[in-house]
Amino acid sequence: MEEKIIVTAALTGSRPTKEMNPAVPYSPKEIVEAAVECHQAGAAIVHIHVRDPKTGRPDFKIELFKEVLEGIRERCDLLVNLTTSGLFLSGSELISQRLQPVHLRPDLCSFDLGSINFRDRVFVNSPEWAEAAAKCMKEEGVKPEIEVFDVGHIYQAIDLIQRGLIDDPPYFQLCMGVKWGMEASPENLLFMKSKLPAKAKWSVLGVAKDQLPMITMGILLGGNIRVGFEDNLYLKKGVLASSNAEMVEMAVDLAGRLGREVATPEEARKILGIKRSP
């Protein structure tokens, strides 16, 4: 029997704005409300970035992460995945800054491996960062969601797994279509999947117009999928999505049409080997 599919909703990211789509959430209250709506639509995980509530600019204040995490947990049993990307952060204590959300002990934290030319800037993820992040997440009992933008990043993750720094089953997010990462094509997705370790669980996202083709392939290949405003603002060409939940509803309907049942948050915990948070 095929494993149920985990749907993740990436609610806001750090780049989309209300000028691009008025439904993009900024404040903790808006983000929590969007998460609850996605839960009702069938998502099992929400991926969280935080914004300055007034300006919408990317933010990384631990108080904002804490407010969102607690707000979601008060209202539903979603698994919460807090970002550690810190793409817009700078300073001498960058690693410890990026690891602040891990100490809140969410269910998961995103774990970016490998540096890359990321659209208009360099996204630096040094070997020092990789080791420190893996150790911190392991110590805090937080599941790493290993975000990979190219095949070399998978090899680096395998090294950490072999060294005992990432527990089984490792969970990969295959990020397809990010300029200048791995191009979103069927051939490339099959190639990336073929390089994953045998025990790995995996999910796929596609950016902008690549979202629907990539999640369709993810469903058909037995993987998990991610949708949401971080990756794409449109429901279809020329039609803005009215909410993150509308995108989740589309993904859940598509999975059903293609013969995959959607996992509940509790089922997602079992699939990914995540214990319920205290």
N, C-alpha and C positions, 0 to 999 in steps of 0.2 A: 504494500500500500504506500502510495507516494506521500511524503511528509507534507504537512500543512505549510502554507506560505506565510511568511512574516512580512507585513506591510509596515514600512517606516515612513513617517511624515517629517520632512525637514522644513520647519515652519517659517523661518525668516532669513537664515544665513547672515551674511554681512554686507551684501551688495544691493539686493533689491530695495526699492524705495516705494513710498506711497505715490510718488509722481509716476512711477512705472505701472503700479497697480494699487489702487486705494485700499485694497484688502490686506496688504502686507502688515503684519502686526509689529508694533514697536515696544509698547509698554509691557511690563510683566503681566498686568491684567489681561491685555489683548493676547499675549502669547499663551497664557493659561487657558483662556476661553477657546482659542484655536486648537489647543491640544485636546481639550475635552470634546470638542466637536469632531475631531479626527478619531478619537476613541469610539465615539458613537457611530462613526462611519465605517469602522472596521480596522483601524490601525492598531498595532500592538506596541509600537515604539514611536516616540517622538524625539527628534534630534534638535537640540536647543543651542542657538546663539542668543546673545542678549544685545539690546540696543539702548542708546540714550533715549529715555522715554519721550523727551521733548523734541530732540533734533532728528532722531532716527539713525544717528551715526553709530558705527560699530562700537561696542563697549565691552568691558571685561571685568566690571566690578563684581566682586564675589557676592555682595548683597543682592544684586539683581539675579544672579544665578540661584541663590538661596531662596529668594521670593518665588521664582518660577517653579523650582523643584518642589517646595513645600506646597505651593498652590495646586499643582497637579496632583500630588499625592493625597491632598485633602479631598479631592473630588473624584478620582478614579484610580484604577490599578495599572495604568499605562507604565511600561518600562521607559525610563527617562535616560536619554543619552546626551550628556553635556559635552560641548566642544572643548578641545584643548588646542585648537589650531593657532590662535593668537596671531593671525596673519598680519594684523595692523599694529601689533605691539612692538615696542623697541626698548632697549635699555640693557644694562649689564646683568640684571637678574631675570633674564627672559625665560629660562627653563622653569624656575620656581613660580614665576608669574603664570605661565601656561598651565602649570599643574595645580593651581588653586582649586579648580572645580572638582578635581579628583577627591580632595579631602572632604567634600560634601557627601561623598559616598552615594552617587547616583547608581543606577543599575549598570550603565555603560558610560564610557567616555570615548570620543573619537580619538584615534591614534594615527596621526599622519607620519608616514615613513618616507624617507628619501626626499631630497631637495629637487625643485623643479621650477622652470620658468613658467609662472602661473599668471596667464593673461598679461597684465601690465607690470608685474613685479616678480622678484625672485621669492619663492616660498622655501625658506631655509629650514630643513629638518636634519640636523647634524647627527652623526653617530652617537655623540654624547647625549643629545636629546633623546634618541631612541632608547638607549639603555636606561637613562634616568626615568623616562616615562613608563617603560615596561615594568621596572622595579616598583615604582610608586603605585601603579594600578594593581599590581599583584599584592603588595602589602595592604592596600586599602580594600581589597576584595571587589574591585571594580572591573567589569569585563571590558577589555579593549575591543573597540570596533576598528579594525585595522584598515584605514583608508589608503588605497593604492591607486596611483595615477599612471603607472607604467610597470612593466614587468620586472625591472630591477628592484622595485620596492617590495615585490613578493619575495624575491630572493633574500632581501634583508630581513623580512619577517620570519622566514624559515630559519635563518640563523638564530634569531632570538628564541624561537620555539625550541630548537634543538638544544639551546643552552638552558632550557627550563625557565625562561623568563615570561613565557606566555602559556597559560594552561589550556588543555584540551577542553572542548573543541575550539580551535582558533576561529575567529569570525572576521571575515574580510568584506569590505565594501569596495566593489570594483567601480571606480569613478571613470566614466567613459564620456568623451566629448569635451573635456575641459581644455581650452586652448592653453598651452602647448603640451598637453598630456596625450594619453592613448586615444586615438581617434575612435569614435563610436561607429563600429561596423560589425556585422555578424562574425566575420573572420577574426577580428581582434578580440571580441568577447570570448569566442571559443578558445583562442590562444591563451588569453589570460586565465580562463577557467582551467585549462589543461596544466597550468603551472602551479596550481594550488596544492598544498599537502593533502594527503588522502583523507584525513579526519576533519578537514576544514568545512565550516558552514560559510555560505557566502550570499551576498546581496549585490544588486547592480543598480546604478543610477545612470541616467542619461541627461545631458544638459540641453535645455531649450528644445528644439525640434527633435532631438535625439531621445527625448524621454520615452515617448510611446514605443518606438522600435526596440529600445533596450529593455524596458520592463516586460514587453511581450516575449522577448527571447529569454529573459530571466525566468518567467513563468514556465515557458516550454521546456527549459533546461533543468527544471527542478530546484532553482535557486529562490532567493527572496528578493524583494524589490523596494525601492525608495522613490517617493514622489514628494512634491511640495514646492513652496515658493522659493526655497534656496536654489533649486535647480531649474525651475521653469515657471513662468507666470501665466501661461496660456493653456486653456483647456483643449483648444484646437487652433488651427491657423486663423489669426485675426480675432480670436475670441478670448478675452481675458477670463481666467478662472475667478469665480466669485469668492472663493475661500480655499484654504488648504483642504478642508473636508470634502469639497467637491472633487478635488483631485484624488483623494482617497477612495471616494465612492466610485469613480471611474476605474481605478485600479482593482478594487474589489470585484466590480462587475466583470471586468476583463478576465480576472483570475477564474471566476466562476464559469464563464463561457468557455474557458480553455481547460476546465476540469480540475482546478485546484481549489481546495478548501482553504479558507483564511484562518490563521492561528489567532487565538485569543492571547491576551498578555500572559496568562498563566501557562498556556501551551508554549508560547515563545520562550518563557523562562526555562522550561524543560528542554526544549530543542537546543538552546544556547548554553545550558548548564549554569544558569544564573539563579542564585538563591534569593529569596524574597528579602528586601531590605528591612532593617529593624524599624 
